[in-house]
Amino acid sequence: MEIKDILFIEPFDGGSHKAFREGLAGRSRHRIDCLTMPGRFWKWRMRGAAATFADRINEGPPRRVDLLLVTGFLNVADLKGLLHPPLDRAPIVLYMHENQLTYPLSPQEEFDFHFGFTNIISALASDHVVFNSAWHRDLFLDAVPVFLNKMPEAVPRRVAERLAPRCRVLPVGLDRKPLASDRFAFYRGGACEPGAGLPWPRGKRHRLIWNHRWEFDKRPGDFVAAVEALLDRGLDFEVALLGETAGNEEVFLPLRDRLGERCVAFGHLPSRADYDALLESGDIVVSCADQEYFGIAVAEAVHAGCYPVLPRRQVYPSLYASRCRGDHFYDNQEEFIDLLADLIGGDARGHVCSLDLDVDPFCWERLIGEFDEFLAGAAESAPAHGDRNQEGFRP
């Protein structure tokens, strides 16, 4: 494989975006140079980051670039229009962590068509569009015609059909050590028989893991309500409240006070080793998310051996349990609480669970070869929009 020079442009270098960039750039065989902005003010990044990055590139020293790799908070059309030759002709890969056509609104927001349209225009202006899951790709392509048909006139036609051939799926890499090749599926979810594998629970009590951002789209209030209901039923368990607090500590403070010593962690941990250790001590990882297009947090916990309890409405059924006989999904809050109560209460939900083995291909060490091959091919492929020097082109 020929080593390529790749310029990775990330306007929102925080959270999963930053983890993805660092994981890819740190492991790829290609030479990846990164231009970033801090992960804040996402709306202004979508509006103006392209102009800022174009200035930095145009005014900087000449550089060899075989491929531009960008993410969904960048307006690709603006960037291409502002870059000086020859970089304005470089192939572009757009990696979609999320999209603004289907992302839920916070209670303080009104829907703004500009951001969804920017995603569509960026996809049209890119040579390759990569989604973190097939579910996300299909969700986006299905939403495009619905979104565009809200235009009063001059509606672009067949946009989804034009985009589909340039779309592919590459999951977000996990910063986890791959499992041993002779690893076997462990027995989880109920009282273990001797020698059946991991004990259930791993410690003196069942330990629930929350490891998401403490923001509206992850619905932390639903988790608080569920834990309160479980406590009201007299169940004895522990909770680790992990993840980026985003200044919303108050959402979990009353729960921490009620749990007392049974709250074993609160907020962002000082080191990756501490985080991994807590995941590997957990029994159940939960999600209440209103949006999840891949879900690094859940995938990491599942890889660490946690039993997932997840909303059916998101990406999770497409990633988990295709070969697993466990009960992992719920449709409403009542089902969520009952499933957790059954697991903590230790009824006969135990089963052999292969989910950590199924998630193992998402580890960067397993995944990086596929990424490198794709990026090499993308750097060498013809532009999706045709050669401007071909016969018949007119400015």
Secondary structure by P-SEA (a helix, b strand, c coil): cbbbbbbbbbccccaaaaaaaaaaaaccccbbbbbbccccaaaaaaccaaaaaaaaaaaccbbbbcbbbbccccaaaaaaaaccccccccbbbbbbccccccccccccccccaaaaaaaaaaaaaccbbbbccaaaaaaaaaaaaaaaacccccccccccccccccbbbbcccccccccccccccccccccccccccccccccccbbbbbbcccccccaaaaaaaaaaaaaaacccbbbbbcccccccccccaaaaaaaccccccccccccaaaaaaaaaaccbbbbbcccccccaaaaaaaaabbbbbbbcccccccccccccccccccccaaaaaaaaaaaaaccccccccccccccccccccccaaaaaaaaaaaaaccccccccccccccc
